[in-house]
Amino acid sequence: MTLETEKIYDHALEVLKENDRGSYTVPTKGLYPFQWNWDSCLTALGQFHYDEARAWTEIETLFANQWADGMVPHIVFHVYSDGYFPGPDVWDTKRPIATSGITQPPVAGFAIKRLYDRAADKAAAATRARALLPRIDAWHRWFYEMRDPGGEGLVAILHPWESGRDNSIDWDEAFERVPTDGVEPYVRRDTQHADPAHRPTKEQYDRYLYLVQLFRSLGWDNSKLHDASPFKVVDPGFNAILIRSMNDLADLAEELGELEIARVNRERAAKGLAALDSLWSDNHGQYLCRDRITGELIESASIGGILPAFAAVPKARAQEIARTIERWSTQVKYIIPSHDPADARFEPKRYWRAPAWLVMNYMIQDGLRAVGEVAVADHIVKSSLELITRSGFAEYYDPTTGEPCGGGRFTWTAAMVIEFLEAA
Ligand code: GLC
C-alpha cells in the first residue's frame, strides 16, 4: 500500500470502530442509530480484516433477532433513540427486542461463505457457520413461502425499503397505486440529519407509512401481507442477491456436511436463475423490475437491473451488463450511478435516483471479475477509491461531481473500502 492508501485504510478502520456498538454496528451516528440487516452482513466483511471473531458476531446478532416464521427484519432497534423515524412504536411488531416488520436484501449467505473461506482458524469458523446455516436457510425458505406464493421462482418486495434502494425510480409507477389517505401525522427525522434535497419526497414518505400501517393492521402476519399489499414488485437485484446467497450457502453447507441444506438451496437457486431471465431487456442491455400486480416489466433502467452480475447469470448477460456500465460511464464522472444517466428522471443528488453507492460497486465488480470482465471491474474499484479520496466516507455520491451526499462517516462505505484495498 502507498502512504496515501494506508491513510485511507486507517481512516476506514476508524469509521468502523467508531460505529461499533459491541455486538452490532450502526450504519452511521445520528441518521441511523440501530442495526440494519444488509449493512451488517456487508460490514462484517470489513471487520474480518481486523477481528475475525467480531465479524461473525455482527451477523449472529442480526440472526438472534430472526422471526419465528424465518424472516430476518430490516432493522433491529437494540437501544432507544428518538433520532429515527419510524421507530419501534410505529412498527409495533411486538418482538422481544423491537424490530421493523419488513426485510432487506438477503446477502448473509454470501457474507458467511466469504468469512469462512478466508478464515485463519477454520475450526472456529466452521462452528459459527454451522450454527448460522439453518437460520439462513430458514430465511431463504421464508422468501419462497411468503413472497412467491405462486411458485414462479422469483420473490417480490412489498415495500420499497425492502429493496435497500428506498426511493429508486423503479418504484414510481407502482407506488402511485399506494394511497396516502389515512396516514397518521408524523415528523420525519432523516431530513434533520441530511439535506432534504438528497432524500425521498414527502409524498413518497406518506406512501412508505401507508404500507407500514396496512401491514401493522394485519398483525405483521406474513401469510397475509403478500396478497393484501397494493405494492408488489419483483426486483432483479434483490433476487440476484438471494440467488447468489443460496448458491454460496449451498457450497458452504456441502463443505460442512449439511447435504440437505445444500440440496434445497441449490435447487431454489437454479429455479430462480431460470426465472430471472424473464426480466432481461435487450433494449436496455440489463434486467428490469416486474410489477407483480400488472404483470408488466417496468421501464426503468436502474442499478437493480445491473446487480444480477453478482449472481451466476449466463456469461453473455454479464458481458452485456459490462457494456451497459461502460455506456453509462461516458455520461458521468464516477461510476456506477444507480440509474441510467440518459433517463430524464435521473437526479444526481437524490439518494437512489442516480447517486453512486459503494456497496453496489462492490457486489457488481465481484460478479464481473468472476466472468473475466476485469477491465470494467477495475474501473469500478478505481472510481470507488477516487470518490473516497475526494469526498470521504459518505453514504453515497453525486456521480456527476463526486460530491458526498446523505450521512457521513458511513460504516458500510468504510467496510467496502477495506475490502477493495485488501484485494489490491
Ligand atoms: C437507507 C438505504 C438502505 C440502508 C439503510 C441504512 O435506508 O436505502 O439500503 O440499509 O439506509 O444504511
Boltz pocket constraint, residues with backbone or C-beta under 6 A from the ligand:
constraints:
  - pocket:
      binder: B
      contacts: [[A, 27], [A, 32], [A, 36], [A, 37], [A, 38], [A, 39], [A, 161], [A, 163], [A, 164], [A, 165], [A, 166]]
      max_distance: 6.0
